[in-house]
Amino acid sequence: MVITGASSGLGKCLYKSFSKRYDVINISRTISASAHNIVTNLTDLSDLKQKLEMNKVKHELCILNAGTMGSIGSASQINDQDFLEALKINVIANKIIVDWSILNGCKYFVGISSGAATKNYDGWLNYCVTKSAFRSMLLQYQKDLPKLNFKLISPGILSTNMNKKIKALDIKIYPDMTKFHQIPAVNPQKAAELIYKKYRDYFTSDKLEIDLRNEVEW
């Protein structure tokens, strides 16, 4: 199986859980604990394509976890280069990986989604727009390729570096960030274990989007 971004955060936790059952191929900019690493910066699309072409590995499951929050600021203050980099990592690189996985026999895809895919937050142009596009892209793949299986899973607020970055923001400038101080962040290993425990059930369900916070086990 493939996990993107398996060297840190939720991805590292997903590796710990899924490596109990699968040989994991990590795709990220740093080496993970996996014996199989495709090391590439997801903003370098040419390098990503070249590395994938060199690694034609059959697999049945792909978890698209790697992503970036990008720069935070008022929409007009985000320059086009920052915006483009977020699009490359959160959307275009994922399309390249999905297409490569399909060519290598993959039929099951999990996209790690977010509430930001369907709701806008103060200062989050890069993240909200690209996560929304990522969500729409996977739903389109499911619509166009019904014999494959795509699920979007939102894990909620996790105690990761991204959460630390959000909590460091001034809530007077970004009032939407208040909730990140009010709602306790969850250990990402808990989310990873729940995804591992239930992913096969998710793929037998007609439900395309799952919010872990609504699961009984949460």
LINCORFEN-V732957 format. One line per field, one symbol per residue. phi: phi as a letter, one per 20 degrees, with the letter a starting at -180 (. if undefined). psi: psi as a letter, one per 20 degrees, with the letter a starting at -180 (. if undefined). burial: b if it has 24 or more other C-alpha atoms within 12 Angstrom, else e. Layout:
BEGIN
phi = ???
psi = ???
burial = ???
END
This chain:
BEGIN
phi = .dcemeeblfgfffggffffdcfddedaecfdfffdcdeaefeefffggfffffcecfbdccdedfacemfdrggfeffffffffffffecffffffffffffdnfcccddfdafffcbecgmdggffffffffgfffffgffecfeecccdcdenedecfffffffeffffecgffgffeeeffegffffffffffdgffffeeffeccdgfefgff
psi = rppqkjirbhghghghghihhqppoporiqpaiqiopooqpiinhggggghghimnppqipponhqrqhaqprqgiiorhggggghgggifghhgggghggghkjpippppoaqhiijpqqpjkggggghhghgghghhgghghmiiropqpppiboqmrhghgggiiqoihhmhiihhihhppqqphhggghggghjhhhhiiqiphppohiiqhi.
burial = bbbbbbbbbbbbbbbbbbbeeebbbbbbbeebbbebbbbbbbbebeebbebbeebebebbbbbbbbbbbbbbbeeeeeeeebbbbbbbbbbbbbbbbbbbbbeeebbbbbbbbbbbbeeebbbbbbbbbbbbbbbbbbbebbeeeeebbbbbbbbbbbbbebbeebbebeeeeeeebeebeeeebeebbbbbbbbbebbeebbeeeebbbbbeeeeee
END
